[in-house]
Amino acid sequence: METARLNRLLQTALKAAAEGSAVLLRHLSHQNNRLVIRSKRDGSPVSAVDLESHEVIQGILAPHSIPIISEEGTLPPFIERANWPLFWLVDPLDGTQSYIDHRKGFAINIALCDKTGPILGIVADPLSDRIFAGTKIKSPFTVSLSNLNESQPIVPLAATRPYRLVTSWNETLSKEELLPPSLNADAFRMEAVSGALKFCLLATGEADVHARSASYMEWDCAAGDGILRSMGIAVRNRTTGQPLRYNSMSLRVGDLYASRLQDPSI
């Protein structure tokens, strides 16, 4: 993809993330018993805010005529989408339960993918007034929700012991099981962090490794993967060591691993 087009798509995605974040913050400040919440077939919650954020984001992305795979959208059959050369992966509210409970950790995820994986990744953290972003031609940076034109490059902190391993709240494996044998588990402390913000902590150097054994959906992962790829770190399968691929039949990824430390096993 030519540089000019990717930059235009980046600006559109930043605007979509900012507008979606405005929806989340507006409802959060007025949240009351009228918030409509139901359970999906997998038992996870979805609210009217998820759906409103989806509509806003979709409306901004749609004019580019690139197919959109959104957690709250209509999914075309695999035979139709299998050969898409380019597509968006969107989670309009990553961490619905955190949002409902007024806890930090919810975000908006937007990724642009081609056959190789994410070439653009955006994770918006409304509560911190920050959007994390990166593309295959632009190193990771942050912008304010209220000022998308002034970006700040992300300069990662130096890695120091004890290293920080971040994973999901429902992780069942120990740090010894999650880390490859080439890394000394005693040099790590393990901490649960909500949602896609784990990838952002890796990008800033506030975490050193992200790993999880359970599977989850591609729209939960692709945006963070895109940010890390912009700085030369791919999210990989823990078993095969191969970078994750997207737009599968199930739209699920799992057993993932990303590290900013030297790891001879990969």
N, C-alpha and C positions, 0 to 999 in steps of 0.2 A: 504494500500500500504506500502511495506517495505521501511524503511528509506533510504537505499542505492539507490533504484530506484527513489524515490522522489527527492533526492539530485541531481541525474544525470539529471532528467528532469528540475530541477531548473537551473542548469548550462546551459542546452540547451536553455531554455527560455530567460535567461539573454543574451546569445550570439545573439539570434534572435532579441531581443529588441535593442541591441547595433548596430547590422548590419542594422536594419530598421531605426534607428535614424541617422546613417551615410548617408543613402539615403536621408532622409528629410533635413538634414543640407547641403548636397552637392547641392541639387536643390534650397534650400532657398538662398544660397549665389550666385547662378547664375540665379535666377528666372527672367524671362522676358516674352515677349508676346508669346513665343512658348509653354508655359505651357498649355497643353490641359485640358480644364475644361468643364464639362457638368453637367446637372441636372439629378438626379434620379427621379423616379416616384413620390417620396414624396416631391420633390422640393429641397432637400438638394444637395449641390455640391459634385462632385467627380472629382479628377484630375488624370493625368497620374502618379503623385507621389504616390497617394494612391495605385494605382495598382502595381507600382514597389516595394513599401514597402511590399505589400502583397506577391508578388512573392518571395522576399528575405526571409521573415519570414516563409512562407510555406515551402520553400526549406530546411530550417534548422530544422523545427519541424517534417517534414514528415517522416524521417527515423525511428522515434520511433513507427510508425504505429498506432498512436492514431488519431481518426477522428478530423478534424479541421472545426470549424464553424467560418468563417471570413466574415466581412462586405463586402469584395470585392471578396469572393469566390463563388463557386457554392454550393447551399444549397440542400442537399438530401431531399426527401420527409419525412414528419414527421413519417410515418409508418416505415421508415428505421432507423431513428435516435432515435426514442423514447426509445429504450432499450439499448442505448449505456451506458456501465458502466463507461466510461471515455471519455472525449472529451476536446479539446481546444476551447476557445472562444477568438477571436482575432479582434481587431480594429487596422489596420495597420496605420491609421492616424485619431486619435480622435481629432476633431476640425479642419476640413478641411478649414472652412471659416476663422478661426483665422490664419491658415497657409498661405492661399492665401493673406490675408490682412497684413501679416508680424506682427501679434500680438502674444504676449505670450499666452499660454493656450492650445496649441496643444500638443498631447502626443501619445504614442503607448501603447495599452492595450493588455496584454496577460494573460489569466487565464486558469488553468487546473481545471476541474470540475469532480466530481463524482456525484452519485445520491443525496448526501447531500448538494451539492453546491460547491463553489470554495475551493480547497485544496491548491492552489498556485496562487498567484496574483503578477503581475508585471505591473508597470506604469512607462514608460520612459519619462522623461522631457528633451528633447534634448537641449533646450536653457539654462538650468541650469547645463548641464553635469551630470545629476543624474538619476539613476534608483532606484525607490522605489520597495521593494519586501518583501514577507513574505510567509510562508507556514504553514500548520497545525502543523508542528514540529519545525519551526524556526521563532522566533519573528521577527518583521519587521526590515529592515535594508536598507541602501542605498549603492550603489557602483557608481563609476565613469564610464562613457561610455568607457573610454580608459583603465580602469583597473578593470576588473571584479573580480579579486582575492582578493582585499582588501576591505572588507565590514565594514561599520560603523553602529553599532546598533542605532536604533532610540530611543532616550530618550525623551518622550513627555514633553512639557512644562507644568507647573502647570496651572490648570484652574483658571482664575481670571475674575472678572467682569470689564466691561461688557462682557458677553459671546458672542462668534461670531457664528452666524448662517449663513452657506453658502448654496446657492441654485443656480439655473440656471438663465440665463439672461432673459428667457421668463416666469419666474414664475409669476402667476397671484394672488396667495394668499398672505395675509399679514402674518407677523410673528406670530400674535395671532392665525391665522387659521392653520398655519403649525405646531406649537408646541403643545404638549399634554397639557391638563389642569393642570397637575401636575407641570408644569414649569411656572415660572413667566416671561411672555413675556417682561416685562419692564426691565428685567435684560439682555436682548439680543440686539445686533445690527445685522441687516440683511445685507448681502452683496452677490452680484452675482459674481461667479467665473466660469471660463470656464472649461468644460470637467471633466475628471477623476481626475484632480489635486485636486478637492474638497476633495476626499477621503484621499489623501496624507496629506492635511492640517490637517485633523482630526487625522491622525496617529501621526503627529509631535506635535500636541497640538496647532498649530496655528489657529485652528478652534475647536469648541466644539460640534456643531450639524450640520448635513447635512440633509436637507429635501427638497422634491419636490413633487408637486401634479401631474404633467403631466407624461405620460409614455415615455419611450425611450427604446432603444434596449439593449438586454442582454450584448452585447459586449462592451457597454458603461459603464457598471456597474460592471461586474463580477470581473475584475482585482482589482479594488478598494475594492470590497467586500472581496476578498481573502486576501488582505493586512490587512484589519481591523479584519477579523476573526483570523488572526495569533496573534492578541493582545487581543482576547476575546471580540471583538465587532462585532456583526452581523448587516448587513443591513436588515431592516425589512419592512414589509408593515405597513404603518401608521395606517390603519384601524384594521387589524387583529393582529398586533404585531408579526406575524410569520416571520421567516427568509425567504428571497427571494429564490425561486427555479428557476432553469435554464433548458434550452432546451425544452421550451414549444412549442406548435404548432406555435404561433405567434412570438416567440422570443422577446416578449416585457415584460418589467417590469414597474411598476409605483407606485405612491403614496408611496414613500419610505422614510425611516427615519433611521438615525444612530446617536448615541449620545455617548459621552464619559463621560457624567454626570450621576449621580444617578437619575434614573427615575422610580419611583414606579409604573407607569402605564403600564410598560412592564415586 
